[in-house]
């Protein structure tokens, strides 16, 4: 049997604080979602000025990144390159840039999804949050 690291509450707080700091530094009103390795929501915060739908989009992006063990942008790129049939893939809704998996020791521990600004800026915020874990 193998063992793997798991996200703890202190990790969630560190990720969220770093992601929030990146968003605030740039004055970006976003929602930040963190999911576990099964795509289950474990953290959600909506910064002042973020539109309500961003909460659902951020969560979907994080879910997609965790289950796919890759950035959600990969799915967006596939669809934009003509593989539109991928839109019918089951359980994958957040096929837009901004979902980033949290990878440690070759394992996916979860993902961060951000929504509210340009997709590349959403991803920038998510990566800043994950960077708070170090390694």
C-alpha positions in Angstrom: 0.0 0.0 0.0 1.2 3.5 -0.9 0.8 6.6 1.2 0.5 10.1 -0.1 0.4 13.6 1.4 -3.0 15.2 1.9 -4.1 18.8 2.2 -4.7 20.0 5.7 -6.5 23.1 7.0 -3.2 24.9 7.4 -2.4 24.2 3.8 -5.8 25.5 2.6 -5.3 28.7 4.6 -1.8 29.2 3.2 -3.0 28.7 -0.4 -6.0 30.9 0.0 -4.0 33.7 1.7 -1.4 33.7 -1.1 -4.0 33.6 -3.8 -6.0 36.4 -2.2 -2.8 38.5 -1.8 -2.0 38.0 -5.5 -5.6 39.0 -6.5 -5.6 42.1 -4.2 -2.2 43.2 -5.3 -3.6 43.4 -8.9 -7.0 44.7 -7.8 -8.7 41.6 -9.3 -12.2 40.7 -7.8 -12.2 36.9 -8.0 -13.5 33.8 -6.4 -11.0 31.2 -5.2 -11.9 27.6 -4.9 -9.8 24.8 -3.5 -10.8 21.1 -3.9 -9.4 17.9 -2.6 -8.1 15.1 -4.8 -11.6 13.9 -5.5 -12.7 17.3 -6.7 -14.7 18.0 -3.5 -14.9 21.6 -2.5 -12.9 22.3 0.7 -12.5 26.1 0.5 -14.3 28.9 -1.3 -13.9 32.6 -0.9 -15.4 35.4 -2.9 -13.5 38.6 -2.8 -15.3 41.9 -2.7 -16.6 42.9 -6.2 -16.5 39.3 -7.6 -19.6 38.4 -9.5 -21.7 35.6 -8.1 -21.3 33.2 -11.0 -17.5 33.3 -10.4 -18.0 31.0 -7.4 -19.4 28.3 -9.6 -16.9 28.7 -12.3 -13.9 28.7 -10.0 -15.2 25.5 -8.3 -15.8 23.8 -11.7 -12.2 24.8 -12.9 -10.7 23.3 -9.7 -12.8 20.2 -9.9 -11.7 19.6 -13.5 -8.0 20.2 -12.7 -8.1 17.8 -9.8 -9.9 15.0 -11.6 -7.9 15.4 -14.7 -4.6 15.9 -12.8 -3.7 18.7 -15.2 -4.5 22.3 -15.7 -8.0 23.0 -17.0 -6.5 25.1 -19.8 -5.5 21.8 -21.5 -9.2 21.1 -22.1 -9.9 24.6 -23.3 -7.1 24.3 -25.8 -8.3 20.9 -27.1 -11.8 22.3 -27.7 -10.4 25.5 -29.3 -8.3 23.3 -31.6 -11.5 21.6 -32.9 -12.1 18.7 -30.6 -15.5 20.0 -29.7 -16.8 16.5 -28.9 -14.9 16.9 -25.7 -17.7 19.2 -24.5 -19.7 16.1 -23.9 -17.2 14.5 -21.5 -19.0 13.5 -18.3 -18.3 15.3 -15.0 -16.1 17.9 -16.5 -17.6 21.4 -16.5 -14.7 23.8 -15.9 -12.9 23.5 -19.2 -11.5 27.0 -19.1 -8.0 28.2 -18.0 -7.8 29.0 -14.3 -7.8 25.5 -12.7 -4.4 24.3 -11.5 -3.7 20.9 -9.8 -1.7 20.8 -6.6 1.0 18.2 -7.2 3.4 16.8 -4.6 5.6 13.7 -4.8 4.0 12.6 -8.0 0.5 12.8 -6.6 -2.4 15.1 -7.1 -3.6 16.5 -3.7 -6.3 18.7 -5.1 -6.5 21.8 -7.2 -7.1 25.6 -7.1 -9.7 27.2 -9.4 -10.0 30.9 -9.8 -12.6 32.9 -11.8 -13.3 36.6 -12.2 -10.7 38.1 -14.5 -9.0 37.1 -17.7 -8.3 33.3 -17.7 -4.5 33.7 -17.7 -4.9 36.0 -14.7 -7.1 33.5 -13.0 -4.3 30.9 -13.5 -1.7 33.3 -12.2 -3.6 33.7 -9.0 -4.1 29.9 -8.6 -0.4 29.3 -9.1 0.5 32.0 -6.6 -1.7 30.2 -4.1 -0.1 26.8 -4.7 3.4 28.3 -4.5 2.7 29.1 -0.9 3.1 25.4 -0.1 6.7 25.5 -1.3 8.4 22.6 -3.0 
